[in-house]
Every structure is written in structure tokens, then in C-alpha cells.
Amino acid sequence: MNTKLRNVPFSPPDMSEAEISEVADALHSGWITTGPKTKEFEHLIALCCGTPQSVCLNSATAAMEMVLRLIGVGPEDEVIVPAYTYTATASVTQHIGCRVVMVDSQPNGVEMDYDQLADAITERTKVICPVDLGGIVCDFDKVYSVVETKKHLFRPANEIQKRIGRIIVAADDAHAFGAKWHGKMAGAIADFSSFSFHAVKNLTTAEGGALTWNFPFGEEAVRYDTWSTVPHIEGETWNGYLYRLCQLYSLHGQNKDALAKTQLGAWEYDIIGPWYKCNMTDIMAGIGLAQLKRYPEMLHRRRQIIGIYDAALKDLPVAMLNHYGENHSGSGHLYMTRLLGRSDEERRAVIVKMAERGIACNVHYKPLPMMTAYKALGFDIKDYPNAYNLFVNEVTLPLHTHLSDEDVEYVITNYADIIKSL
């Protein structure tokens, strides 16, 4: 065993001179809020995902809430989420004021149990939020199959819901930027997809996120009055209209952003609605632009590390996620393991022992029904046994692009040694 103590943090951001240069450029330009860098970043995000548009915001949480507002989810509506996820997937429903419905996990997988998903759908269901946990795209064939079988229950409340004609699939893609599934990039698989660029994510803007969407009618003109107080412009496409709504919702309902107001004589603006403030800044976008240029090599390094972890742990009583396969390629965001047959107490002891050897581990995730906020809404973990079983012995190992080969070997050697000593 490697006995020389090392310091292996869990997930530090990977910054270079390129990010510093882009931020300095933004500061020198005078554009430190939403401006040309944000617009360029949006364009490149859409190109990377293969979608007609993207909107950059201050978080994935804002993007997920934006989806519910764009499609007009109301107080009587229901939104289905997994019980095994981070709070942001579910908390946005409470910002809107609708009802959140939770579905248990599969018996031996981190995705929702699709039979239980089908059973949870009612005439009030407007949205399903699958989570691409750890950066691995979930089985959208099964998601859409469930949606199709329940199409007769769907009750559209406005024009865009009528155009979609079924329950809307809004993926929590916080972990999955750069992932691929059956030839499609994350961001272009679900109806709506929300990415996170938080400091611990593969690609970071410190804080930040992006929303993408993909509809067959996106380039068709909006022809009818909509549910929103924002009238469409003659000849405006659905893609253009959704983008414009995002801008309005993210900037207080102001019909001109700062960039538009710099045009000669264009000082005047209107407030279309008393809305929200969740835009991305050019400082954040500058970091993102530099990260995008480096992202292919960052994804490659993550894949290398995962390959080493997989090979070293395959003969131990440890379950791992399948990050790469014939029809999918994950983003390699989290290396989640489960200590098979071990208890919560033993899992906690393992994390402490790893920390004593300088290795920071984490747990993904404590199911939502175990959290105070969701207990207060009436959820009980006893109703979600599979989610609890996924959590109770889960340990997430460090996975980031600052890890050297020696760091990876150190993590593996110590993890194996501690597991064997249990």
C-alpha cells in the first residue's frame, strides 16, 4: 500500500491562464454583465448540443424553473421527479406553487422505476423530470414510451402544451454536459434540458447554467395568442419566442437587455411583466468560453480515470455506474460506488478513514424524502425503499482533471485496503 500521505480534494475547479485571460478581457471591455460573451457562449452551447437555441442563466435551478414558467405550469398541475436526486430538481416546483410527485428508484439502478413512473401519472401531470445522474443519460426510450402510453390523460392548458400534445419531458442535465446517448447529445434528447456550470461541475462558470430545447415545430411561426402576457411578433418562430420569453423572465421582464440599449437612441424600454433576475454575466461566460475550448481534453481525462477506477474495483464487492457503452458516452461527472452488503455505519466509517488518509469523498445522494423540507410536504422515506438502499452504502470517489495518475493509484489503493479491512 502507498503509505505516503497525499492530499486529494474531491472536486476542485480546473482553471488555466485561458480562463483568467477571458475574464480580464471582459473586465477591460466594460461588459461585465450580460453582453457579447454571454451571447457567444449561448451560441456555442447550442452548437455543442445540436439544438436551435440555448439560454445561459445563473444556475441550472433557474433553468429548471424557467421550463415550468415557459410552459405555463399552474398550481393545480403535477410535476414528477425522482426521489433520488438533489433538491434543485424538486424545489423549483415549490417556487411555482405546483405539486411535486416523487417516484422511487429502480431496485438496482439510479434511474426512476419506470413502472412506478407510469402509475404516478394522472390527468394533472404536466412534466416529468428525469435526472442524468453522474453524467450518464438515462433511458429516454423508456421515458417517452411511458409518456406515450399515458397520452390520453394529458390535458393541455395553453398553446405550447397543445403543440407538444403530451406530458413534457424536462431533463435535469446538471451533470451531463457533453454526454451522448444513441447518437444524440445531452441537451437535444429531452424536450427541455437544464445544465449546471457550478464550480464543482466538469465545465464551470463558477455559478451558472444553461437551458436548451428541441421541438419539431420550433421553426414554425407562432400563430395564436399564447398563455403569456407577452404577445408574439408577426412571423416569430417558436424557437425565437421561447428565447425571447427566457430573456424577459431572466431580466425583470425588461424588453431590452443592456446590450440592446447601447444602440444609438435606444435608451427607452418597457417592463412586460414583474418577473425575475437570473441572467448570466459576461464574466461568467468568459470563464465558460475558455472552458469550452479545453473541454474535449477534460472529458478525455475523466474517461481515462474512470477506466482505471473500473479496472481496479471490478473484483471487489463494489457496484459502479456504467459510464460508457456501445450506445452511450457519459460526461464522467461523478464516480459513484456502492459498498455491497454494507451498512450506513460502515459507509460512514469508510469515508472517515479515507479522509484520514487525505482523500475527500462524498455521498450522492441523500434521498429527498429524508430531508426536512420534503418531510414537511408529507414525503416519507419508507415509501422509497430502493432510493434508500442506493443511498445507504454509497461512496463517491474523487473524479476531476487535477488528479494525477499517482493520485488515482493512491485513491484506489487506499479504498481497496479500507474495504478489505471492514
Buried (B, 14 or more C-beta within 10 A) or exposed (E): EBEEEBEBEBBBBBBEEBBEEBBEBBEEEEBBBBBEBBBBBBEBBBEBBBBBBBBBBBBBBBBBBBBBBBBBBBEEBBBBBBBBBBBBBBBBBBBBEBBBBBBBBBEEBBBBBBEBBBEBBEEBBBBBBBBBBBBBBBBBEBBBEBBEEBEEEBEBBBBBBEBBEBBBBBBBBBBBBBBBBEEBBBBBBBBBBBBBBBEBBBBBBBBBBBBBBBBEEBEEBBEEEBBBEBEBEEEBBBBBBBBBBBBBBBBBBBBBBBBEEEEEEEEEBEEBBEBBEBBBBBBBBBBBBBBBEBBEEBBEBBBBBBEBBBEBBEEBEBBBBEBBEEEBBBBBBBBBBBBEEBEEEBBEBBBEBBEEBBBBBBBBBBBBBBBEEBEEBEBEBEEBEBBBBBBBBBBBBBBBBBBEEEBBBBBBBBBBEBBEEB
